[in-house]
Amino acid sequence: MKIPKTRVRNLRTWSPGNNPCELIGSLENNNKLSLIDLASNDYLGLSKHPKLIEAAQQAMLSEGLGAGASRFVTGSRPIHKKLEETLSQWLNFEKVFLFPSGFQANIAAINLLASRHTPVLADKLIHYSLLMGIKSIGAKVKRFAHNDIANLEQLIKQSIKEKPNEPPLVITESLFSMEGTCPNIKEIASLCQQSNSKLLVDEAHALGVMGYQGRGMSYGLSEAVTMISGTFGKAFGSGGAFLATNNKNGEKLLQTSGAFRYTTALAPPLAAAALEALKLIQANPNWGKQIQEKSKDWRTQLLKEGWNIPYGNGPIIPLILGSDEESLNKQIHLEANGLLTIAIRPPTVPEGTSRLRIVISKNLPENTLERFMCNLGQQR
Ligand SMILES: Cc1ncc(COP(=O)(O)O)c(C=O)c1O
């Protein structure tokens, strides 16, 4: 098994000079690597936004750094309720519940919606946390080809034939974290509704960026989407997560979810920062569109120069290189030139599909695309 190397990197916004191909050796001379961030999921650049920092500081002073207990003991604060209610309204789901992380929320969601008897039908490329959720209930899972609705339909039909009394649970993401691809959630939702299947959509990467005003790809489909999970660790620039669902599932979650009940409540400063992020996203409904436009420019340029990228329209652009070595070499070369992208290799992605995962965020300095193309080098 390959152990990924981790390094602490000094990320700060950097204004390029007139020549986008120039090296930034001067910055390396004082022993500091100043990198343009083309890797993190801070899509809207909110993690360092003064309003989020101020909200977190104030919550820390008034409510404490940590919540100190679970929601059912003494961990609940008004900020939790406020965040849940504001999200519920914004996303048009009846109930929202906060969790300390998206990983945990996904495990809670699957434990709530399925048992070991439930046929689970999941996209081939779903996130590890969802796989762990399925594993934790001991259910049998069938995987459909990535974003392949015809294949999903086949599996639903087969499942209903085999187990007519056990409606299947369908699981997908709305923006796949390593592919940058989006399934047609509307079609999947209608397929699930027609077949009485439950549908769980992980909106971790889409929220704040994709769908109507950044409300995710399930927005407007709450009749047919049983539950969504979202995280504050990406576009929201904070940490923590949530599940959104209807009243019936919400009541069941309150009564039965150990993953909700037996964990320390989301730290108040993170909740306050997430609420501040939500207010900013609400006040700037075009942010998502702007990032999509910018991503389109990157995709057009990369395709024009013959690079292999999957079809997508969000901020995640994987440059599929195939070999682990080439991906790592490109990462190292780009990093030496002030551009941080990470080589993603198996087992995170399937064998033979190593890639550079490029992330387009709102505050990229001008000329970043030109600089990237200059330094990307030739294809093998
Ligand atoms: C698709 C997806 N779902 C869930 C998670 C987990 O979210 P969190 O970082 O809040 O635990 C991630 C984070 O890597 C993710 O990419």
The ligand as a MOL file (V3000), in Angstrom:
LIG
                    3D

  0  0  0     0  0            999 V3000
M  V30 BEGIN CTAB
M  V30 COUNTS 16 16 0 0 0
M  V30 BEGIN ATOM
M  V30 1 C -18.0030 13.4350 -1.0640 0
M  V30 2 C -17.6210 13.6460 0.3640 0
M  V30 3 N -18.4850 13.3170 1.3230 0
M  V30 4 C -18.1970 13.4730 2.6240 0
M  V30 5 C -16.9830 13.9730 3.0230 0
M  V30 6 C -16.6800 14.1100 4.4850 0
M  V30 7 O -16.8700 15.4060 4.9110 0
M  V30 8 P -16.1080 15.9710 6.1880 0
M  V30 9 O -14.8010 16.4630 5.6980 0
M  V30 10 O -16.9910 17.0340 6.7340 0
M  V30 11 O -15.9490 14.8160 7.1340 0
M  V30 12 C -16.0480 14.3440 2.0650 0
M  V30 13 C -14.7530 14.9180 2.4910 0
M  V30 14 O -13.7030 14.5420 2.0740 0
M  V30 15 C -16.3560 14.1690 0.7000 0
M  V30 16 O -15.4900 14.4890 -0.2570 0
M  V30 END ATOM
M  V30 BEGIN BOND
M  V30 1 1 1 2
M  V30 2 1 2 3
M  V30 3 2 2 15
M  V30 4 2 3 4
M  V30 5 1 4 5
M  V30 6 1 5 6
M  V30 7 2 5 12
M  V30 8 1 6 7
M  V30 9 1 7 8
M  V30 10 2 8 9
M  V30 11 1 8 10
M  V30 12 1 8 11
M  V30 13 1 12 13
M  V30 14 1 12 15
M  V30 15 2 13 14
M  V30 16 1 15 16
M  V30 END BOND
M  V30 END CTAB
M  END
